[in-house]
Amino acid sequence: MTSSNPLGFLPYILIYSVHKSRYGRHVKEIQINVLSILSFLAHQHTFSL
């Protein structure tokens, strides 16, 4: 790792932060989908009993 150009790290930090925010949004959507599927399965299970 050469520290001759510290500004070279800025694009990577920006890309990382953008991808992290997008990934966080996807994780929230996945959590919501999993919760809805689990609640749906729970309702199906209780009705089948």
Backbone bond lengths (Angstrom), bond angles and torsions (degrees), N, CA, C in turn:
res aa  C-N    CA-C-N  psi(-1)  N-CA   C-N-CA  omega(-1)  CA-C   N-CA-C  phi
1 M - - - 1.468 - - 1.533 108.72 -
2 T 1.317 117.28 114.10 1.457 120.51 178.78 1.519 109.14 -95.14
3 S 1.325 115.92 128.37 1.469 120.83 -178.53 1.520 110.23 -97.13
4 S 1.342 117.50 31.74 1.459 120.19 -178.84 1.530 110.42 -75.89
5 N 1.344 117.29 -32.10 1.464 120.62 -177.87 1.525 109.17 -127.06
6 P 1.326 118.29 88.37 1.475 119.86 -179.26 1.524 112.37 -66.90
7 L 1.335 117.71 -24.91 1.465 119.83 179.74 1.518 111.32 -68.94
8 G 1.328 118.12 -15.63 1.451 120.28 178.79 1.513 112.39 -66.78
9 F 1.338 116.42 -19.01 1.464 119.50 -179.21 1.527 112.03 -81.50
10 L 1.334 117.57 -17.71 1.468 119.96 -175.66 1.526 113.09 -59.79
11 P 1.331 120.31 -46.99 1.475 118.18 179.27 1.517 112.21 -59.35
12 Y 1.331 116.90 -38.89 1.464 119.03 -179.75 1.523 110.62 -65.76
13 I 1.334 116.86 -38.59 1.471 120.07 178.97 1.532 109.60 -65.83
14 L 1.335 116.96 -41.46 1.470 119.86 179.02 1.518 110.80 -64.64
15 I 1.343 116.55 -45.98 1.469 119.94 179.84 1.520 109.73 -61.54
16 Y 1.346 115.98 -41.71 1.467 119.48 -178.86 1.517 110.86 -63.60
17 S 1.341 117.29 -43.23 1.469 119.87 -178.63 1.526 110.48 -66.52
18 V 1.337 117.38 -39.89 1.469 120.05 179.30 1.520 110.08 -64.63
19 H 1.336 116.37 -46.15 1.462 119.00 179.94 1.525 110.56 -65.06
20 K 1.335 116.96 -35.22 1.463 119.74 -179.97 1.523 110.21 -65.77
21 S 1.337 117.37 -41.51 1.470 119.31 179.97 1.526 110.32 -67.32
22 R 1.347 117.01 -40.61 1.465 119.27 177.57 1.519 110.12 -63.82
23 Y 1.333 116.25 -42.86 1.461 119.92 -179.45 1.518 110.31 -63.34
24 G 1.342 117.04 -38.61 1.454 120.02 178.27 1.517 111.50 -61.97
25 R 1.338 116.35 -39.85 1.465 119.41 178.18 1.521 110.50 -64.94
26 H 1.329 116.84 -41.84 1.465 119.80 179.54 1.520 110.30 -64.24
27 V 1.333 117.05 -38.81 1.467 119.93 179.68 1.523 109.53 -62.94
28 K 1.335 117.51 -41.39 1.469 119.81 178.62 1.526 110.50 -62.91
29 E 1.346 116.88 -43.21 1.467 119.58 179.35 1.521 110.40 -63.12
30 I 1.337 116.84 -41.74 1.469 120.15 -179.70 1.523 109.70 -64.47
31 Q 1.342 117.47 -41.49 1.464 120.28 179.04 1.522 110.28 -61.68
32 I 1.329 117.17 -42.89 1.468 120.59 179.86 1.525 109.88 -63.75
33 N 1.350 116.77 -42.06 1.464 119.71 179.55 1.519 110.63 -64.00
34 V 1.323 117.14 -43.37 1.468 120.30 -179.61 1.523 109.77 -63.65
35 L 1.339 117.14 -41.40 1.465 119.88 179.69 1.522 110.56 -63.49
36 S 1.332 117.40 -42.48 1.470 119.36 -179.77 1.523 110.66 -66.20
37 I 1.340 116.94 -40.17 1.473 119.69 178.93 1.524 109.92 -65.07
38 L 1.330 116.93 -42.08 1.466 119.84 -179.41 1.521 110.60 -64.74
39 S 1.327 117.23 -42.40 1.471 119.30 179.34 1.526 110.30 -65.74
40 F 1.336 116.92 -38.70 1.468 120.56 177.81 1.526 110.35 -63.17
41 L 1.340 116.86 -44.34 1.462 120.21 179.00 1.526 110.41 -65.00
42 A 1.330 116.77 -37.41 1.461 119.56 179.28 1.529 109.90 -64.76
43 H 1.337 117.19 -42.42 1.465 119.95 178.03 1.523 110.70 -63.95
44 Q 1.328 117.08 -43.09 1.459 120.57 178.36 1.522 110.10 -60.50
45 H 1.336 116.31 -40.76 1.460 120.47 -177.27 1.531 110.35 -67.32
46 T 1.332 116.68 -41.98 1.463 119.29 -179.06 1.527 110.05 -68.28
47 F 1.337 117.59 -36.67 1.465 119.51 179.69 1.522 111.25 -71.65
48 S 1.333 117.01 -31.95 1.468 119.14 179.70 1.520 110.59 -72.97
49 L 1.354 117.18 -24.40 1.460 119.13 176.09 1.535 108.86 -73.04
